[in-house]
């Protein structure tokens, strides 16, 4: 069955509608994202890939936490059908809405760190198995899996940091529901000051992880900070440890241009 036939089968099963046309959407660097024009004149978004069932579970978990996310409309073997939402530029009201939504997301806690399934960014596996404490989770599930693919000098620095994470990170923060890949490209700002969370990589952990990622490529404005609320003391000192993981992911996926980002975070952490 070709791509269009697979998309049509999912929309017919989920909505009773057929696909009349498709258009590629931005944000598909690691998976294909399409806007579908349906037979009744409405639209939906389709994502394709091997882990769409897990993403559907994550989006449902976000919605259950009363945080804004597109509705899951249907699911096929390799197709996720989502609500199509209008997109605008970010506004002050949109940043405020993101602060509110993220605070609601982080208010939902789980039984421990991690997620029931592993996930992936393209070819990079995200290990989500549980761990007895938070520094152990961050070392064993986020940092040390990269060691074998790094130049020896960087690998030794990662190992040295992992050995003393218990001196940097809290031992047992409340395991809060995280978006898991929260940069501005994974926030869909819409009309009337709305902001929806898209493309999640959810797990349970320290909420500072999402906030560190959100500031990796530029700080959010004060409007967001005021609505999200104050952070725990020492959050700025922990930020580099949490930003190191997405820096390592970018280094693996996109090459040596991100080595400087990795080295900078390690230097800030004194290794």
C-alpha positions in Angstrom: 0.0 0.0 0.0 1.4 3.4 -1.0 1.6 6.4 1.4 -1.6 8.1 0.2 -3.5 4.9 0.5 -2.2 4.3 4.1 -3.2 7.9 5.0 -6.6 7.5 3.4 -7.2 4.2 5.3 -6.5 5.8 8.6 -8.7 8.9 8.0 -11.6 6.7 6.7 -11.3 4.5 9.8 -11.0 7.3 12.3 -13.2 10.0 10.8 -15.2 8.4 7.9 -13.5 10.8 5.5 -11.1 10.4 2.6 -7.9 12.3 1.8 -8.2 14.8 -1.1 -4.7 16.3 -0.9 -1.6 16.6 1.2 1.0 19.4 1.9 4.2 19.0 3.8 4.5 21.0 7.1 7.6 22.3 8.7 9.1 20.5 11.7 9.6 17.2 9.9 13.3 16.8 10.2 13.0 13.5 12.1 9.7 12.4 10.8 7.3 13.3 8.0 4.5 15.7 8.9 1.7 16.4 6.5 -1.4 18.6 6.4 -4.3 16.5 5.0 -7.2 18.1 3.1 -10.2 15.9 3.8 -13.3 15.2 1.7 -15.6 17.4 3.8 -13.3 20.4 3.4 -11.7 20.0 6.9 -8.1 19.4 7.7 -6.0 17.1 9.9 -2.3 16.5 10.5 -0.6 13.2 9.8 2.8 12.1 11.2 4.4 9.0 10.0 7.0 6.8 11.7 7.6 3.6 13.7 6.8 5.1 17.1 3.6 6.8 16.5 1.7 4.7 19.0 4.0 5.9 21.8 3.6 9.5 20.7 -0.1 9.1 20.8 0.1 7.9 24.4 2.3 10.8 25.3 -0.1 13.4 23.7 -3.0 11.8 25.6 -1.0 12.0 28.8 -0.4 15.7 28.2 -4.1 16.3 27.6 -5.1 14.3 30.7 -2.8 16.6 32.7 -5.0 19.5 31.5 -2.1 20.9 29.4 -2.8 22.0 25.8 -1.9 19.5 23.1 -3.5 18.6 19.7 -6.1 15.9 19.9 -5.3 12.4 18.7 -7.9 11.7 16.0 -6.7 8.3 14.8 -3.8 5.8 14.7 -2.6 3.4 12.1 0.4 1.1 12.0 2.8 3.9 11.1 0.4 6.9 10.9 -0.7 9.3 13.7 -3.7 11.5 12.8 -3.9 14.7 14.8 -6.1 17.8 15.1 -5.0 20.6 12.8 -4.4 23.8 14.8 -3.9 27.3 13.4 -0.5 28.7 13.9 0.6 32.3 14.5 3.7 34.0 15.8 4.5 34.0 19.5 2.9 36.8 21.5 3.1 37.9 25.1 -0.3 36.2 25.7 1.0 33.0 24.0 4.1 32.9 26.3 1.8 33.4 29.3 -0.4 30.5 28.0 2.7 28.3 27.7 3.7 29.2 31.3 0.3 28.1 32.5 0.2 25.0 30.4 3.7 23.8 31.4 2.9 24.4 35.1 -0.2 22.2 34.7 1.9 19.5 32.9 4.4 19.5 35.7 1.7 19.3 38.4 1.0 15.7 37.1 3.3 13.3 38.9 4.1 9.6 38.3 5.3 6.6 40.3 8.9 7.0 39.4 11.4 8.3 36.9 11.2 7.3 33.2 8.4 6.1 30.9 6.9 2.7 30.2 8.6 2.6 26.7 11.9 3.7 25.3 11.6 6.4 22.6 13.9 7.9 20.0 14.9 11.0 18.2 15.6 9.6 14.7 18.4 7.1 15.1 19.1 8.1 18.7 17.4 5.9 21.3 16.0 7.5 24.4 16.3 5.0 27.2 13.4 5.4 29.7 13.9 2.5 32.1 13.4 3.3 35.8 16.3 4.1 38.2 16.5 4.2 42.0 17.2 7.9 42.2 17.3 10.9 39.9 21.1 11.4 39.6 21.3 7.7 38.7 18.6 8.1 36.0 20.3 11.2 34.5 23.6 9.4 34.4 22.6 6.0 33.2 19.6 6.9 30.9 20.7 10.3 29.5 24.5 10.8 29.6 26.4 7.5 29.6 24.6 6.0 26.6 26.5 8.5 24.4 30.0 7.6 25.7 30.7 4.8 23.2 30.0 7.2 20.2 32.1 10.1 21.5 35.8 11.0 21.0 37.8 9.7 24.0 38.4 13.1 25.5 34.7 14.0 25.6 33.8 10.5 26.7 36.1 10.7 29.8 34.6 14.1 30.7 31.0 12.7 30.5 32.0 9.7 32.7 33.6 12.1 35.2 30.5 14.2 35.4 28.2 11.1 35.7 30.3 10.0 38.7 29.5 13.1 40.6 26.0 14.0 39.5 24.7 13.3 43.0 26.6 16.4 44.1 24.8 18.5 41.4 21.3 17.2 41.0 18.6 16.6 43.6 18.5 13.0 44.9 14.7 12.5 44.7 12.7 15.4 43.1 9.1 14.7 42.6 8.8 12.8 39.3 6.7 15.2 37.2 5.4 14.7 33.7 7.8 16.3 31.3 7.4 17.2 27.6 10.9 15.9 27.2 11.9 17.9 24.1 10.7 21.4 24.9 12.3 23.9 22.5 10.3 26.6 20.8 9.9 24.6 17.6 7.8 22.1 19.7 5.4 24.8 20.8 2.6 25.7 18.5 1.6 29.3 19.2 -1.9 30.1 17.9 -4.5 32.8 17.8 -6.0 34.4 20.9 -2.9 33.8 22.9 -2.9 30.0 22.8 0.1 27.7 23.0 0.0 23.9 22.4 2.7 21.4 23.1 3.6 19.2 20.1 6.2 16.5 19.3 6.6 15.3 22.8 9.2 12.8 24.2 7.5 12.4 27.6 8.8 10.9 30.7 8.7 11.6 34.5 11.5 13.5 36.1 12.7 16.9 37.4 10.6 19.7 35.8 13.8 21.8 35.5 14.7 19.5 32.5 12.0 21.1 30.4 12.9 24.6 31.5 16.6 24.1 30.7 15.7 22.8 27.3 13.4 25.8 26.6 16.4 28.1 27.3 18.9 26.1 25.3 18.6 28.2 22.1 17.4 31.4 23.7 15.7 32.5 26.9 11.9 32.8 27.0 10.6 36.2 27.9 9.7 37.4 31.4 6.0 36.9 30.6 6.6 33.1 30.6 8.7 33.1 33.8 6.1 35.1 35.7 3.2 32.7 34.7 5.2 29.5 35.2 6.3 30.7 38.7 9.5 30.6 40.7 12.0 27.8 40.4 13.8 25.9 43.2 16.9 27.4 44.6 20.0 26.5 42.6 18.1 25.9 39.4 20.6 28.0 37.4 23.5 25.9 38.7 21.8 22.7 37.5 20.8 24.1 34.1 24.0 23.1 32.3 23.7 19.4 33.5 20.2 19.3 32.0 21.2 21.1 28.8 24.0 18.6 28.2 21.7 15.8 27.2 20.0 17.7 24.2 23.5 19.0 23.3 24.7 15.4 23.0 21.6 14.4 21.0 22.3 17.2 18.6 26.0 16.2 18.3 25.0 12.7 17.4 22.3 13.6 15.0 23.7 16.7 13.3 27.5 16.4 13.7 30.5 18.3 14.9 29.0 21.8 14.8 27.4 20.9 18.1 30.6 19.8 19.8 31.2 23.3 21.1 27.8 23.3 22.8 28.7 20.0 24.6 32.1 21.3 25.6 30.6 24.5 26.9 28.2 22.8 29.2 30.9 20.5 30.5 33.1 23.5 31.2 30.4 25.2 33.1 30.0 22.1 35.2 33.7 22.0 35.9 34.7 18.9 34.0 
